Amino acid sequence: MTAPRIAWALGRRYMGWPTRAATRPRTYGRDRVPKTGGFVYAINHLHWIDIPIIGVVSPRNIAFVAKFEAFDFPGLGRFLRWHGTIAVRRGESDRDAVRQMRQAAREGHAVGLFVEGTRMTTGRPGPAQPGAAMIALQENVPVIPVAIYGTQFWRPSHMGRCAVAFGEPLRFEGLPKGGKGYKEATVEIEGRINVLFDWLADAHAKGLPAGLVPPV
């Protein structure tokens, strides 16, 4: 068993129950996540707690992509590496990070990208960056759009309920592997995330009933 698999097996226990207790996440569309093979999670980002929530509700272990600066914190860097996290330098072309993301997807892993590239303070998803589309097109793997709702309101002093919706896998075989294709695919990804987010907002207003099916 590899180090990331061991780390995830342990993390689902010692991080899983506190996360569930603090956020009481409701998950929709979890059955849409492929059981095998590489793919890219394209996720909106509103709060740091998004990361453990996705880690808890995902049926697959994830090679998250995180900013390079996070790896400089004592202890945190080792923790992130142990879980198979990929470091990326934001605001510049990071070929090594792209190589690692492509390799992870090619080897059958789930790559986790928060598509805006940073946390949004507006309370809803922001413009998506092309990273998820690029990996998907280059490695011919699907993108799973994922929306998180409720974390924009979450605070340690106000542990409101949160929800996650998984969209249907998106494939982009007909698009060119270049800037034009990345742009077109990114528009599609961003649109799907926003549809899922708005659907979650409506479900949240209704009390997050179980058994709902998110839009495709």
Secondary structure by P-SEA (a helix, b strand, c coil): ccaaaaaaaaaaaaaaaaaaaacccccccccccccbbbbbbbccccccaaaaaaaaacccccccccccccccccaaaaaaaaabbbbbbcccccaaaaaaaaaaaaabbbbbbccccccccccccccccaaaaaaaaaabbbbbbbbbccccccccccccccbbbbccccccccccccaaaaaaaaaaaaaaaaaaaaaaaaaaaacccccccccc
